[in-house]
Amino acid sequence: MPIVKRACDPCHRRKVKCNGQEYPCKNCLQSGLTCTFNAIPQKKGPKGSRAKVISELRATQRQSELAIKVEEGLHGIDTSPTSSVMARELLSSGIIDVCIEKFFANLYPTMPILHRKSLQQAAMSIGSSLDTYCLFSSLCAFMLIQPGRESPNIDARVSGTTLLEETLRVRRSCDYVEHTTLDTVTTSFFLFGCYFGLNKHNTAWFYLREATTLVQNLGMQHESTYQSGDRTECLRGRRLFWLLFVTERAYALQRHRPLTLHATIALPTIDDDPDETTAIAGFIHLVNLFRPFDDTFIGLWNKSRDDCSTEWLSRLQQQLSKALPARHDGTENQVADLRTSQQWLRMIVWQLSISNGYLSSSSAQPAMTFQYPIEIARDLATVTGQISHRSMEVHGIGLVEKLFDVACTLTDVMACVPINATTSKVGPRDYLHQFMRLVSTLGGGQSRFVPLLQAKIRETLPSSGTSMPLALPLAAFDDSTDEDDEGPASPDSIQSGSPSVTVMTGLEMSSLAISALRQNPTTTTPLCCLTTTLPMETAYPVSAAGGFRAYQRC
């Protein structure tokens, strides 16, 4: 190293006197920094902050060295024992063990796509392949990013976003598209989950679509793919296909996206593994909940087709209502996801019904009336009253968003359907309060959804306020005594003494909706008003505060 008459890079950055005649300089030796002279001298000018930067320099240099060592190790280049230790600073065995344990304890019943024994064996040789390394880093990132999944046993310097960036960095060095494995597909799924938790939905959609594309590259949509090969990998691949099948449909409904996967292979069976009978039984129930939401429904939902009917929608509601057994022996975490998804899907079908003008205040089918969301809300409030807070929180922001969607639709219905405010029994306002409490206390809901829900309540139900009472007792949600659910309200039953309710025809409702949309095109709610054509001569109950609104997620 030539001797130069200027400060080395670390001393220059720290703004301390450097003995440029020696290499390495005394300051770098004492601080444990690499003494370099790579920086290009800048013109003199105003100086920045003189805060200490030793930690920053150490972190930057350590990360650069770690990146090089990891690249060398993963490509089979011999490295020293010291470099092996450095490579595990970011993704240590402690972090891996904690995340694996949390995954199998909380999420495995709804995501049975990993094999514990195989995963633990792979963890012992994590540097053997890029696929394995990315699988573990993406799994740990996924477990750490979701609200409420932080662990005190993990080094505070390692965050979910750090591991996410590490996964993407390492992945760029391999051609995983041409050399796809089950680990590759699983990594893409976990990346989707990471960005979903970070509320970056364009990127989340990219990785979800990447995962389904890789599935097709591997031929996982063909039953013949599972007839040969390692049995454990075949079972894992089949479950991964169906998990992506469910995830794609849920996301298509939330974000109006198209589908790529279809029910082309057999479902997993409870006989696959005697030790996992309960978990797989629940997973099969989850798949069956989403199976009716095929290209036909998604096309109607996305407005690319219009060939539905009252009978078809009514049958779909009946199918959803009976999709789950009255009593399920799965884990409480599994029940939380199943029951919440069931009620959310019922609400989605109801929204499609009203957007196509198929609801009637005098329908003999409860699912085709304006009051049906009150029944859905009652059932969801009953379920959430039976489930612990922790069992709901482990599902992250996805479950919170479903609760939020149901609460928003219930708010709209409460503004349009006459509610007996004098009854002493539990009713829609209590259900709404229950959902607000859950959204505000579950991880991520307070910052992302509570302000939106409060604004919606103030706008739609200005007289109700937004104060949240304590949780209502479970007995309060007995579904056999709620007078508000006795049947649909007809126009004749709306009393003239109720100043907040009037009667409008479909034509008047459409005009009102269009007028409201023009007056407030940038509404603060995450929902957009649908103004699809309704039967023009049918009378509908409408809130004087703003009209009946059927909402869909934008």
Secondary structure, 3 states (H helix, E strand, C coil): CCCCCCCCHHHHHHCCCCCCCCCCCHHHHHHCCCCCCCCCCCCCCCCCCCCCCHHHHHHHHHHHHHHHHHHHHHCCCCCCHHHHHHHCCCCCHHHHHHHHHHHHHHHCCCCCCCCHHHHHHHHCCHHHCHHHHHHHHHHHHHHHHCCCCCCCCCCCCCCHHHHHHHHHHHHCCCCCCCCCCHHHHHHHHHHHHHHHHCCCHHHHHHHHHHHHHHHHHCCCCCHHHHCCCCHHHHHHHHHHHHHHHHHHHHHHHHHCCCCCCCCCCCCCCCCCCHHHHHHHHHHHHHHHHHCCCCHHHHHHHCCCCCCCCHHHHHHHHHHHHCCCCCCCCCCHHHHHHHHHHHHHHHHHHHHHHHHCCCCCCCCCCHHHCCCHHHHHHHHHHHHHHHCCHHHHHCCCHHHHHHHHHHHHHHHHHHHHCCCCCCCCCCCHHHHHHHHHHHHHHCCCHHHHCHHHHHHHHHHHCCCCCCCCCCCCCHHHHCCCCCHHHCCCCCHHHCCCCCCCEEEEEHHHHHHHHHHHHHHCCCCCCCEEECCCCCCCCCEEEEECCCCCCCEEEC
